[in-house]
Amino acid sequence: MNRITERLSACKSSDRKALVAYIVHGDPATDITLPALHSLVANGADILELGVPFSDPMAEGPVIQRGHERALANGASLTSAIALVKKFRETDTATPVVLMGYANPIERMGYKALAQAAVDGGVDGMLTVDIPPEEAQALNKELKLEGVESIFLVAPTTTEARIADITAVAGGFVYYVSLKGVTGAGHLDADSVEEKMRLIRAHTTLPVMVGFGIKDKQTAKAIGALADGVVVGSLFVNAMGELAGASADEICSQLSGLIKPIREGLDEL
């Protein structure tokens, strides 16, 4: 069984809301990512989402865009992201890792080569922002052959008919983007999220994670009450950018301080 399915099944069995933590591979330095991932897990992350740096991250707001820029300047890539996950697996064989990125690096590597490298490196899922489900069949086929899940996004503007199409090919979990806009946007509307949750769940039994705009204990708790879990990214990436040049211990300490209240809020549900 894929680690994502195992972890989310365990969360459901224990009435635990899942916490998905996102950072960018290679940001703010190549030697920071590995200890940062371990720190996030130690302080409450159930699933790790590792951003693969790209020159035009269209779904990202300014905070994560700058994270991608810093990572690219450090030479981070899709290949080195997979190698980093393989290193992570030397001491953590249980925590699911999803790579979130864009089509260009994947197309350059090739679907079959990517799928084989991903499973060899211990990657559990791929979320490719700019490959819609209608164009994902060939990639999904190769990923499925290796047991790697394809994660897809659902937006506030997604129609019910399209939700049905997306959930038909999705695996692992469905990622609901809670806001119109890019990562880091604000003004969460819990009523709107609740309405969309009903539509999504009418078409799939997959867990639904909600991201974009979740930045503290209060927002995590409000959205966690409606979903199976939350995704937090800009909060961590912003902190890591502000601490560029600091030691791994300093950055991990900051991440710990940010993720713990979010975990506490989810655990209060």
Residue pairs with C-beta under 8 A, 6 or more apart in sequence:
2 96
2 124
2 125
2 147
2 148
2 149
2 171
2 172
3 94
3 95
3 96
3 97
3 124
4 47
4 96
4 98
4 124
4 125
4 149
4 171
4 172
4 173
5 149
5 172
6 96
7 18
7 46
7 47
7 94
7 95
7 96
8 18
8 46
8 47
8 172
8 173
8 207
8 228
8 229
10 16
11 17
11 18
11 46
11 207
11 228
11 229
12 207
12 228
16 46
16 266
16 267
17 224
17 227
17 228
17 229
17 230
17 266
17 267
17 269
18 46
18 47
18 207
18 209
18 228
18 229
18 230
19 44
19 45
19 46
19 47
19 220
19 229
19 230
19 232
19 259
19 262
19 263
19 266
20 45
20 46
20 47
20 48
20 49
20 98
20 209
20 211
20 229
20 230
20 231
20 232
21 40
21 45
21 47
21 48
21 49
21 231
21 232
21 233
21 236
21 259
22 48
22 49
22 50
22 51
22 100
22 211
22 231
22 232
22 233
22 236
22 237
23 33
23 36
23 37
23 40
23 49
23 50
23 51
23 67
23 233
23 236
23 237
23 240
24 50
24 51
24 53
24 64
24 67
24 68
24 70
24 71
24 76
24 237
25 33
25 50
25 51
25 52
25 53
25 71
25 76
25 80
25 81
25 84
26 33
26 53
26 70
26 71
26 72
26 74
26 75
26 76
26 80
26 81
27 33
27 51
27 53
27 67
27 68
27 70
27 71
27 74
27 76
27 237
27 240
27 241
28 67
28 70
28 74
28 240
28 241
28 243
28 244
28 245
28 251
29 74
29 244
30 74
30 75
30 76
30 80
31 248
32 240
32 248
32 251
33 50
33 84
34 84
34 87
34 88
35 248
35 249
35 251
35 252
36 240
36 248
36 251
36 252
36 255
37 48
37 50
37 88
37 97
38 88
38 91
38 92
38 252
39 252
39 255
39 256
40 48
40 236
40 255
40 259
41 48
41 92
41 95
42 256
43 255
43 256
43 259
43 260
43 263
44 259
44 260
44 262
44 263
45 95
45 259
46 95
46 96
46 229
47 95
47 96
47 97
47 98
47 229
48 95
48 96
48 97
48 98
49 97
49 98
49 99
49 100
49 127
49 231
49 233
50 81
50 84
50 85
50 97
50 98
50 99
50 100
51 57
51 64
51 67
51 68
51 71
51 100
51 101
51 233
51 237
52 77
52 78
52 81
52 99
52 100
52 101
52 102
52 105
53 67
53 68
53 71
53 72
53 76
53 77
53 101
54 68
54 72
54 101
54 102
54 104
54 105
55 68
55 72
56 102
57 64
57 65
57 68
57 102
57 129
58 102
58 129
58 130
59 129
59 130
59 153
59 182
59 183
60 68
60 182
60 183
60 184
61 181
61 182
61 183
61 184
61 185
61 234
62 184
63 183
63 184
63 234
63 237
63 238
63 241
64 183
64 184
64 233
64 234
64 237
66 237
66 241
67 237
67 240
67 241
70 241
70 244
77 105
78 99
78 101
78 105
78 106
78 109
78 114
79 109
79 117
81 99
81 101
82 99
82 117
82 118
82 120
82 121
82 123
83 121
85 97
85 99
85 121
85 122
85 123
86 120
86 121
86 122
88 97
88 122
89 121
89 122
93 122
96 124
96 125
96 172
97 122
97 123
97 124
97 125
98 123
98 124
98 125
98 126
98 127
98 149
98 151
98 172
99 118
99 123
99 125
99 126
99 127
100 127
100 129
100 151
101 126
101 127
101 128
101 129
102 128
102 129
102 130
103 128
103 130
103 131
106 114
106 126
106 128
106 131
106 139
109 117
111 138
111 139
111 141
111 142
111 143
112 142
114 126
114 139
114 142
115 142
115 143
115 145
115 146
115 148
116 146
118 126
118 143
118 146
118 148
119 146
119 147
119 148
123 148
124 148
124 149
124 172
125 148
125 149
125 150
125 151
125 171
125 172
126 139
126 143
126 148
126 149
126 150
126 151
127 150
127 151
127 152
127 153
127 175
128 136
128 139
129 153
131 139
133 152
133 165
133 166
133 168
133 169
133 170
134 165
136 150
136 152
136 169
137 169
139 150
140 150
140 169
143 149
143 150
144 150
144 171
149 171
149 172
150 169
150 170
150 171
150 172
151 170
151 171
151 172
151 173
151 174
151 175
152 166
152 167
152 169
152 170
152 174
152 175
153 166
153 175
153 176
153 177
154 163
154 166
154 167
154 174
154 175
154 176
154 177
154 196
154 200
155 176
155 177
155 180
156 177
156 178
156 179
156 180
156 192
156 196
157 180
158 166
160 199
160 202
160 203
163 199
163 200
163 203
164 203
166 174
167 174
167 200
167 203
167 204
167 206
168 203
170 204
170 206
171 206
172 206
173 206
173 207
173 208
173 209
173 228
173 229
174 200
174 204
174 206
174 207
174 208
174 209
175 209
175 210
175 211
175 231
176 193
176 196
176 197
176 200
176 208
176 209
176 210
176 211
176 227
177 211
177 212
178 188
178 189
178 192
178 193
178 210
178 211
178 212
178 213
178 214
178 223
179 185
179 186
179 187
179 188
179 212
179 213
181 212
182 212
183 211
183 212
183 233
183 234
184 212
184 213
184 234
184 238
185 212
185 213
186 213
186 215
187 213
188 213
188 214
188 219
188 222
188 223
190 222
190 223
190 226
193 210
193 223
193 226
193 227
194 226
197 208
197 226
197 227
200 208
201 208
207 228
207 229
208 227
208 228
209 227
209 228
209 229
209 230
209 231
210 223
210 226
210 227
210 229
210 230
210 231
211 230
211 231
211 232
211 233
212 231
213 219
214 220
214 223
214 230
214 231
214 232
214 235
214 262
215 232
215 234
215 235
216 235
216 261
216 262
216 265
217 261
217 262
217 264
217 265
218 265
220 230
220 232
220 262
220 265
220 266
221 265
221 266
221 268
221 269
223 230
224 230
224 265
224 266
224 269
225 269
229 266
230 262
230 266
232 259
232 262
235 258
236 255
236 258
236 259
239 251
239 254
239 255
239 258
240 251
240 254
240 255
243 250
243 251
243 254
